[in-house]
Amino acid sequence: MNETLTPVEAWQRLREGNDRFVQGESSHPNQDASRRASLVDTQQPFALLFGCSDSRLAAEIIFDLGLGDMFVVRTAGQVIDEASLGSLEFGIADLNIPLIIILGHDSCGAVTATKRVHEGASMPAGFRRNLVEQIMPSVLAASSSGVTDVNSMVVEHVKQVAARLVETSRIISDAVDKGETAVLGVTYHLADGHAELVSSIGIDPQS
């Protein structure tokens, strides 16, 4: 199983895994039969990822991880709802995970749809409307700062989701205040596979 890591150490491991992925040198760790057998009765992931559902954003692959390494929660546009929030709190309160990653990506369809609505397009039908309504504050914040391109709006949305998560969840905010976990905002670049740090709550990731 994974040894206990600090938030900084957890981020370092993720960064190293992403570097291998970018360079085409993934080691595919913890993906064999013995690892699978060791996880039957327990798990100890060292990272909790809340990311977009986009099929191009395969969390364990882009960070070169294996079974039991990462607890993953995903919704379109990494929109927070009650189920995702409860899942994230489970990762902190029950699994004691030392790091939360909020992961967005270039050309996000949910952010693009929200940008179009902001520019005058019709609101989408069904529950897709909920996604747009949740993402709209980030698009408005970006627009008010003069940001007009989708990828920069994604960065703003990642930052907003990270801050909102800490503001919304007492369990997560208490863990951050105690230094038990941290929340990092990261954006993924589809072309080169690089996961770029864009915000940090709870640690200096360079320390």
N, C-alpha and C positions, 0 to 999 in steps of 0.2 A: 504493500500500500504506500501512498505518498506520505513522506514525512511532513510534519507541520511546518508550514512556510509563513513568513511574514508577508504582508501585502506587497512590499517592494520585491522580495524574492519571487513571489508568484508572478508579478509583472515581468521580471527578468526572464523567467522561464518561458512565458508566453512570447516575449520579444525574440528570444533565441529560436523558438520553434517557427515563428513567422519568418525570421531571416532564412532559415533552412528552406522553407517553402518557396520564398521569393527566388532563391538561388537554384531551385530545382534539386535540392539535396535533402529532401525530407527523409527522416529515419523511421517513420511509422512506428513509434514506440507503443508498448502496452497493447498490442493487437493480436497476441498469440493465445493458444489454448490455456496456458498456465495462468495468464493474466485473467482470462475469462473465469476460470475456476476460482481464483482468489477473491472474486467479487460477488460470489453467490450470496453470501450472508451479510455483506457490509459494503460500504463505499466511503471514500474520503477524498472527494474532488478538491483540488486546490484553487479552482477558479469557477466563478459563476458568471455566465454570459447571458445578457439580455440583448437580443439582436433582432434584426429584420428577418422575416420568413423567406426572403428571396433565395431561390435555388442556387444562386451563384455564391452564396455566403455560407458555405459548409464549415461550421465553427471548428470542429476538431481537425479538419484537413488544413485549413489556412494557418492554424497554430501548431501543426504537426504533433497532435496529441492522440491518445488512444482511449481504451475503455476505462471508465472510472476517473478520468483526469478532470473533466469539466462538466458542470451541471448547467444545462442549456435550456433557456426559456426564449421562445421566439414568437413574435406577432408581426404582421405587416407594418412597416414603418416604426418598429419597436414602440408601439403604442401601449401604454400602461392601462390595464383594466384590473378588475378585482382578482381574477384568476391568476394573471401574471404576477401581480403584487404578492398574492399569497404564496405563489411558488418561489418568488425571490426571498420572501421572509423565511420560508422553510429552509432554503439554502443557508441563510445566516444563522437562524435560531437553532436549527436541528442538526445541520451538517457543519456548522462553524467554519464556513468558507472564508478565507482571508481577503478575497478580492472579487469585486463586481466589475465586469466590463459591459459598458453600453456600446453596442456595435451597430453603426450605420454604414452606408456604402454609396459609392457613386451611382448616379442615374436611378435613384430610388423611385419606384413607380408610385408609391404612396405619397411621397413628398411632391413628386411631379404633378400628381392629380390635385393636390392641395394648392399648389402654385397656380394651376389653371383656374381653379375655382376663385382664388383670390383675384385673378385677372379678368374674371367675368364669366367663366364657363358655368354650366349648370351643375348643381350638386349631384353627385352620383346616387343611384338608387340603392335601396336595401341597407344592410349594415355597413357598406362601404362609406356611407355618410358619417358614421361614427368615427372612422379612421380620419377622415378629412377634418372633422370638428376637433379631434384631439391634436392633430398636427398643425392646425391653423395658427395657434399662438406662436409657434416657432417660425412659421413663414412670415407672419406679421412682424415679429421682432427682427428678422433678417431684412425684410423690406424697409423697415423704418431706419435701418442702418445703411441703406443704399445697396444691399445685396440683391442681385437679380438672377444669378445663375443657380440652377438646381443643386449642384454639388456643394456650393457654399451654404445653401439653405440646409442641406443635410448636416453639415458641420454644426450649424446653429441648433438644429433639432436634437442632435446628439447631446450637446451641452445642456439644452433645456430639459431633456429627459433625465439626465444624470442629476441635475439640481432638483427636479420635481420628485424624483424617487426618494432622495434624502429628506426633502420637505414633507413628503406624504407619509412615509413609514417611520414610526417611532422605533421599531425594532432595528431597522437599518441605521437610522441616525444615531441611536445609542451605541451601536457597534462601531460606527465611524468615530464618535466622540471618544470612545475607550481605546481607539487604536487597534481594534480587533479586525477591522476590515476597511477597505477603501473603495471608492467608486471612480473608475476611469472612463472617460469618453474616448472612443476610438472610431475612426472612419477607415473603411476598407476600399482600396483602389482596385477596381476590376482589371485594369490593363496589366499592372505589374504584380498584383497580389500583396502589396504592402499594406500593413495595418498601422495607421498613423495616429499617435496620441494627440488628442485635441483639448482635453480637459482633465483635471484631477481634483478630487475631493478626498481629503484625509491623509494624503502622503505627498512628498516630493518624489516623483518616480525616478528622478535622476540621482537620488541619494544612495 
